[in-house]
């Protein structure tokens, strides 16, 4: 393909993006667009899968059968989200095996929030309220992303994540209306998860190498800083209802901006976690690799059955 032909295709592509048209798998797209979307979708998929781990540790310790069943259902949802997203990434020409290998080798990233430990039952509430709440803030915008398969996957994911957030908030509401010790547990959990939740949105716009291009191609509809501000504005009133205190001495309403001002994020901590030096980075990847290896026999059995069925259909056709 000549340079002129490529340029014409790029101009047509940019015009389609400007018209808010969806880009579908078999249609022409710039190589950088394809690679950027593989990175973004795979990171999202990996986050859903790794995010099952801290919650999975609490299934046997949930305080009631109702809580146990609800937590099981939530974890199953997260696994399903990961599979939707892996399927969406595969439409861009990368295999599931490649995606998994990139996660296990450390080449691919997942959300930094899942490298923190969940040490009390209150953390199950806080993870649902804050972590899923932050995810929804980002994912609702992604329903309008320019890549068709990703956009459609987000519709169902957002519906389920919204329920997860309400479930988490209800856990905290119960604790906050319980004994003083239970409310103290909820406050301690908020103290530990607040700042990592703000880090979930990624680095400041000025320091993010991908934000500008992602917004231009409508892979993202809002910047990291815009999403973070919207999350703070939404969450502070919810904390007030719970009777909990946001652990930020600089947090206050700015009447002129009509937004909450908040303190500085510890970006050194953020980058340390991203680089693999968080409290649970090694533990999370080790657990994922072990689960993948332990499940090899299931994949082998499924492939053998599929091959057997295919051979049977061939014989019947003959």
C-alpha positions as CSV (number, residue, x, y, z in Angstrom):
1,X,0.0,0.0,0.0
2,X,1.4,3.4,-1.0
3,X,2.0,6.2,1.4
4,X,-0.8,8.2,-0.3
5,X,-3.3,5.4,0.2
6,X,-2.4,5.0,3.8
7,X,-2.8,8.8,4.3
8,X,-6.2,8.6,2.7
9,X,-7.2,5.8,5.0
10,X,-6.0,7.7,8.0
11,X,-8.1,10.7,7.0
12,X,-11.2,8.6,6.5
13,X,-10.6,7.0,9.9
14,X,-10.2,10.3,11.7
15,X,-13.4,11.5,10.0
16,X,-15.3,8.5,11.3
17,X,-14.0,9.1,14.8
18,X,-15.1,12.7,14.6
19,X,-18.6,11.5,13.6
20,X,-18.7,9.2,16.6
21,X,-18.9,6.1,14.4
22,X,-17.9,2.7,15.9
23,X,-14.8,1.0,14.5
24,X,-15.4,-2.7,14.0
25,X,-12.8,-5.5,14.0
26,X,-12.5,-6.1,10.3
27,X,-12.3,-2.5,9.3
28,X,-9.1,-0.6,8.7
29,X,-7.5,1.1,11.6
30,X,-4.1,2.7,12.3
31,X,-1.6,0.2,13.8
32,X,-1.1,2.5,16.8
33,X,-4.9,2.5,17.4
34,X,-5.0,-1.3,17.4
35,X,-2.0,-1.6,19.8
36,X,-3.3,1.1,22.1
37,X,-6.6,-0.6,22.4
38,X,-5.0,-4.0,23.0
39,X,-3.0,-2.4,25.9
40,X,-6.1,-0.7,27.3
41,X,-8.6,-3.6,27.0
42,X,-6.1,-6.2,28.2
43,X,-5.2,-4.1,31.2
44,X,-8.9,-3.9,32.0
45,X,-9.4,-7.6,31.5
46,X,-6.4,-8.5,33.7
47,X,-7.8,-6.1,36.4
48,X,-11.1,-8.0,36.5
49,X,-9.3,-11.4,36.9
50,X,-6.7,-10.3,39.4
51,X,-9.4,-8.4,41.3
52,X,-11.1,-11.7,42.1
53,X,-8.2,-12.6,44.4
54,X,-8.5,-10.3,47.4
55,X,-12.3,-10.9,47.6
56,X,-11.9,-14.7,47.1
57,X,-10.0,-14.9,50.3
58,X,-13.1,-13.8,52.2
59,X,-15.6,-16.3,50.8
60,X,-15.0,-18.8,53.7
61,X,-14.9,-16.0,56.3
62,X,-18.0,-14.1,55.3
63,X,-20.1,-13.4,58.4
64,X,-23.4,-15.1,57.1
65,X,-24.7,-17.4,54.4
66,X,-26.3,-14.4,52.7
67,X,-23.0,-12.5,52.6
68,X,-21.2,-15.6,51.3
69,X,-23.6,-16.2,48.5
70,X,-23.5,-12.5,47.5
71,X,-19.7,-12.4,47.5
72,X,-19.5,-15.6,45.4
73,X,-21.9,-14.1,42.9
74,X,-19.8,-10.9,42.7
75,X,-16.6,-12.8,42.1
76,X,-18.2,-14.9,39.4
77,X,-19.3,-11.6,37.7
78,X,-15.8,-10.3,37.8
79,X,-14.5,-13.5,36.1
80,X,-17.1,-13.1,33.4
81,X,-16.1,-9.5,32.8
82,X,-12.5,-10.6,32.3
83,X,-13.7,-13.1,29.7
84,X,-15.8,-10.6,27.8
85,X,-12.8,-8.3,27.7
86,X,-10.3,-10.9,26.6
87,X,-12.7,-11.8,23.8
88,X,-12.9,-8.1,22.8
89,X,-9.1,-7.9,22.8
90,X,-8.9,-11.0,20.6
91,X,-10.8,-9.3,17.9
92,X,-7.8,-7.0,17.5
93,X,-5.5,-9.9,16.4
94,X,-4.0,-11.1,19.7
95,X,-4.5,-14.5,21.1
96,X,-5.8,-15.4,24.6
97,X,-2.6,-17.2,25.3
98,X,-0.5,-14.1,24.5
99,X,-2.6,-12.0,26.8
100,X,-2.3,-14.4,29.7
101,X,1.5,-14.8,29.1
102,X,1.9,-11.0,29.2
103,X,0.1,-10.8,32.5
104,X,2.1,-13.6,34.1
105,X,5.5,-12.3,32.8
106,X,4.8,-8.8,34.1
107,X,4.8,-7.2,30.6
108,X,1.1,-6.3,30.9
109,X,-0.3,-4.2,33.8
110,X,-3.5,-4.4,35.8
111,X,-5.0,-1.8,38.2
112,X,-2.7,-0.9,41.0
113,X,-5.5,-1.1,43.6
114,X,-5.4,-4.9,43.6
115,X,-1.9,-4.9,45.0
116,X,-3.2,-3.9,48.5
117,X,-4.4,-6.5,51.1
118,X,-8.0,-6.9,52.2
119,X,-7.5,-7.6,55.9
120,X,-10.9,-7.2,57.4
121,X,-14.5,-7.9,56.4
122,X,-15.1,-4.1,56.2
123,X,-12.7,-4.2,53.3
124,X,-15.2,-6.1,51.3
125,X,-17.6,-3.2,51.7
126,X,-15.0,-0.6,50.9
127,X,-13.7,-2.4,47.9
128,X,-17.3,-2.6,46.6
129,X,-18.0,1.0,47.4
130,X,-14.8,2.7,46.4
131,X,-13.0,0.4,44.0
132,X,-16.1,-0.6,42.0
133,X,-17.3,3.0,42.3
134,X,-14.1,4.3,40.7
135,X,-14.4,1.6,38.1
136,X,-17.9,2.6,37.2
137,X,-16.9,6.2,36.9
138,X,-14.4,5.2,34.3
139,X,-16.4,2.5,32.6
140,X,-19.7,4.4,32.1
141,X,-17.6,6.8,29.9
142,X,-16.1,3.7,28.1
143,X,-19.6,2.7,26.9
144,X,-19.0,5.5,24.4
145,X,-15.6,4.4,23.3
146,X,-14.9,4.3,19.6
147,X,-14.1,0.6,19.3
148,X,-17.3,-1.4,18.9
149,X,-16.6,-4.7,20.7
150,X,-15.2,-2.8,23.8
151,X,-18.1,-0.4,23.9
152,X,-20.7,-3.2,23.7
153,X,-18.9,-5.3,26.4
154,X,-19.0,-2.3,28.7
155,X,-22.8,-2.1,28.7
156,X,-23.3,-5.3,30.6
157,X,-20.2,-4.8,32.8
158,X,-21.4,-1.4,34.0
159,X,-24.8,-2.8,35.0
160,X,-23.2,-5.5,37.1
161,X,-20.6,-3.2,38.6
162,X,-23.3,-0.8,39.6
163,X,-24.9,-3.6,41.7
164,X,-21.5,-4.5,43.1
165,X,-21.0,-0.9,44.4
166,X,-24.4,-0.9,46.0
167,X,-23.6,-4.3,47.6
168,X,-20.4,-2.9,49.1
169,X,-22.0,0.3,50.3
170,X,-24.7,-1.8,52.1
171,X,-22.1,-3.8,53.9
172,X,-20.5,-0.5,55.2
173,X,-23.9,0.9,56.1
174,X,-24.7,-2.2,58.2
175,X,-21.3,-1.9,60.0
176,X,-21.7,1.8,60.6
177,X,-25.1,1.2,62.2
178,X,-23.7,-1.6,64.3
179,X,-21.4,-1.6,67.3
180,X,-18.7,1.1,67.9
181,X,-16.1,-1.6,67.1
182,X,-17.8,-2.3,63.7
183,X,-18.0,1.4,62.8
184,X,-14.3,1.7,63.8
185,X,-13.5,-1.2,61.5
186,X,-15.3,0.6,58.6
187,X,-13.4,3.8,59.3
188,X,-10.1,2.0,59.4
189,X,-10.9,0.4,56.0
190,X,-11.8,3.7,54.5
191,X,-8.5,5.2,55.8
192,X,-6.5,2.4,54.1
193,X,-8.4,2.4,50.7
194,X,-9.1,6.0,50.1
195,X,-5.8,7.1,48.5
196,X,-5.2,3.9,46.5
197,X,-8.7,4.4,45.1
198,X,-7.8,7.9,43.8
199,X,-4.7,6.4,42.3
200,X,-6.9,4.0,40.3
201,X,-7.6,6.7,37.7
202,X,-3.9,6.8,36.7
203,X,-1.3,9.6,36.8
204,X,-2.0,13.3,36.5
205,X,-3.0,14.3,32.9
206,X,0.3,16.2,32.6
207,X,2.3,13.1,33.3
208,X,0.2,10.5,31.4
209,X,1.8,9.5,28.2
210,X,-1.4,7.9,26.8
211,X,-4.2,10.2,27.8
212,X,-4.0,12.8,25.0
213,X,-4.0,10.3,22.2
214,X,-6.7,8.1,23.8
215,X,-9.0,11.1,24.2
216,X,-8.3,12.2,20.6
217,X,-9.3,8.7,19.3
218,X,-12.2,8.5,21.8
219,X,-10.8,5.5,23.4
220,X,-11.4,7.5,26.5
221,X,-14.1,10.1,26.8
222,X,-12.7,11.8,29.9
223,X,-9.2,12.4,31.2
224,X,-7.7,10.9,34.4
225,X,-8.1,14.1,36.3
226,X,-11.7,14.7,35.2
227,X,-12.7,11.2,36.3
228,X,-10.8,11.5,39.6
229,X,-12.6,14.8,40.4
230,X,-16.0,13.4,39.5
231,X,-15.3,10.4,41.8
232,X,-14.4,12.6,44.8
233,X,-17.5,14.8,44.2
234,X,-19.7,11.8,44.2
235,X,-18.1,9.9,47.1
236,X,-17.8,12.6,49.8
237,X,-21.6,12.9,50.3
238,X,-21.9,9.1,50.5
239,X,-19.2,9.0,53.2
240,X,-21.2,11.7,55.1
241,X,-24.3,9.4,55.1
242,X,-22.2,6.6,56.5
243,X,-20.9,8.9,59.2
244,X,-17.3,8.2,58.1
245,X,-14.5,10.7,57.7
246,X,-12.5,10.9,54.5
247,X,-8.8,10.8,55.5
248,X,-7.8,14.0,53.9
249,X,-7.3,17.2,56.0
250,X,-7.3,19.3,52.8
251,X,-10.7,18.1,51.6
252,X,-13.2,20.9,51.3
253,X,-15.9,22.2,49.1
254,X,-14.8,24.9,46.6
255,X,-17.8,27.1,46.0
256,X,-16.1,28.9,43.1
257,X,-15.2,25.7,41.2
258,X,-18.3,23.8,42.4
259,X,-16.1,20.9,43.2
260,X,-14.3,19.5,46.2
261,X,-10.6,20.4,46.6
262,X,-8.5,17.5,47.9
263,X,-5.0,16.8,49.0
264,X,-1.9,15.7,47.1
265,X,-1.7,12.0,46.1
266,X,1.5,10.2,47.0
267,X,2.6,9.5,43.4
268,X,5.8,7.9,44.6
269,X,3.7,5.1,46.2
270,X,1.7,4.8,43.0
271,X,4.7,4.3,40.8
272,X,6.3,1.9,43.2
273,X,3.2,-0.3,43.1
274,X,2.9,0.0,39.3
275,X,6.6,-1.1,39.0
276,X,5.8,-4.2,41.1
277,X,6.9,-3.1,44.5
278,X,3.4,-2.9,46.2
279,X,2.4,-4.9,49.3
280,X,0.8,-7.8,47.3
281,X,2.2,-7.6,43.7
282,X,4.2,-10.9,43.9
283,X,1.5,-12.6,45.8
284,X,-1.2,-11.7,43.2
285,X,0.9,-12.9,40.2
286,X,2.0,-16.0,41.9
287,X,-1.6,-16.9,42.7
288,X,-2.7,-16.2,39.1
289,X,0.1,-18.4,37.7
290,X,-0.7,-21.2,40.1
291,X,-4.4,-21.1,39.2
292,X,-3.6,-21.1,35.5
293,X,-1.2,-24.1,35.8
294,X,-3.6,-26.0,38.1
295,X,-6.4,-25.5,35.5
296,X,-4.4,-26.8,32.6
297,X,-6.2,-30.2,32.8
298,X,-9.6,-28.5,32.4
299,X,-8.5,-26.7,29.2
300,X,-7.0,-29.9,27.9
301,X,-10.2,-31.8,28.6
302,X,-12.3,-29.1,26.9
303,X,-10.1,-29.1,23.8
304,X,-10.2,-32.9,23.6
305,X,-14.0,-32.9,23.8
306,X,-14.3,-30.2,21.2
307,X,-12.0,-32.2,18.9
308,X,-14.0,-35.3,19.5
309,X,-17.3,-33.5,18.7
310,X,-15.8,-32.0,15.5
311,X,-14.6,-35.4,14.3
312,X,-18.0,-36.9,15.0
313,X,-19.7,-34.2,12.9
314,X,-17.2,-34.9,10.1
315,X,-18.0,-38.6,10.1
316,X,-21.8,-37.9,10.1
317,X,-21.4,-35.6,7.2
318,X,-19.6,-38.3,5.2
